[in-house]
Amino acid sequence: MNTFMMVLAYMREHPAAILMLTTLISIGIVALMMLTHNAKMVDAVTAKPLSLTTEQTKQVVMRHKLKPARYVFFIPAAFATDDIINAWADAVAPRLGTGFQPVEVAIIPQRLWSPARYRVTFARLEALR
């Protein structure tokens, strides 16, 4: 009980130290979330049918949507063909988590400065109902 009172007294005397500590903890949590997001993307696009290199993975964009739970990958069309993308989507779906399956594979045509891309959408099974 005495230790708890000492902690409360320290918090009252030094609010800036507590504010800095909470800021550092929140920055650490955000950095950890970004690290796991990037690791999941690299793990998915380096899977066997697609097998992108580290330079090519930097050009791939992954978006995670929470409601409903979806992963959307934007892969440059120069890296693969339709057959490779479809085989990759079927192979990668279990790696993303339980209940994920490929929902849509679409080609986004080339525009002025952006090259043609594949948009591969994975969704959780209960999100499809």
N, C-alpha and C positions, 0 to 999 in steps of 0.2 A: 504494500500500500504506500509505503514511503517513497519507493522508486517511481510509482505512478505520479505522485504529487510533485516530485522533482522534475519529471518530464513536462508536466503541465506548467510549472513555474518557468522552465527554460523556454517553452513555446511562447509564453506571455512576454518574456523579456527580449526574445530574439525572433521577431516575426519574419525578418528578411532571410534569416538562415532557413527557416521552415519553407518559405516561398521558393528559395533556390533549390532546396532538396526536392520539393514536389515537381519543380520544373525539370530537373535532371531525370527524375524517375519517369516522367511523362515522355520526355525525349527518347529515353531508352526503350520504352514500350513501342513508340512509333517506329523507331529504327528496327526493332525486332520484327514488327509486322511487315515492314518493307522487305527485309531480308528473306522472310519466309515466302512472301509473294514472288520475289524474283527467283528463289530457289525452285518453287513449284513450276514457274514458267520454263526455266532452263531444263528441268527434268522432263517436262512434257515435250518440248520441241527437239530434244536430243534423242527421243525414242527411236527405235530401229527403222520403221519404214521411212521416216522423214530424215533423221540423222543430220541435223544442221550443225555447223561448226560454231565456235564461240563468236566469231565475227558476224555470222548470219543471225545468231540469236539476238543480237543487239538491234536488229531491224524488225523483229517480231514484237507485236504489242499484245498484251493480255489484259483484258478488263474483267473484273469480278463484280457481278451485280448481286445484291443480297436478296431482294424480294422481287420475283422468285429467284432462287439460287441458280446462277448461271455463270459460266466462264465463256468469254468470247475471245478468240484468237484471231489476229489479223496477220496473215503470213504472205509475204511477197510472192506473186505468182511465178517469178523466175526461178524459185527454189524447188518447185515440185510440179507434178502433173496431177490431173484429176484422180487417177487411180491411186497414186501415192498418198494424196491428201485423204481420200476415203479410207484407205487401209490404215493410215495413221490415226484417224479419228476413232475408228473401231478399237485400235490397240491401246490408245491413250485414255479412253473413258474410265476404265477401272482405276487408273493411277490418280485421277483427280479426287476421288473419294467414293464412298459407297452410294450407289444409286444414280450416278451420272451416266448419261448416254448422249451420243451426238444427235442433235436435233436438226441442225441446218448447216449445209455447206454451200456457200454462195460465192460467186465471183464478183468483185467490185471492179468495174472496168477502169482503164487508165484515164486519168484526167490530165490537165495541163502539166502540173509539176509532180503529181503523185503517180507512181507506177500501179499497175494492176495488182490486186491483192485477193487472197481468199479470206472469207470471213467464216470461221468455223465456230459454231455455237454448241456448247454442252450444257444440258440442263438436268436438274435432279428429277427423278421420276415422279415424285408427288407434286412437283411444280407444273407438270404438264397437264394435270387433270383440271 
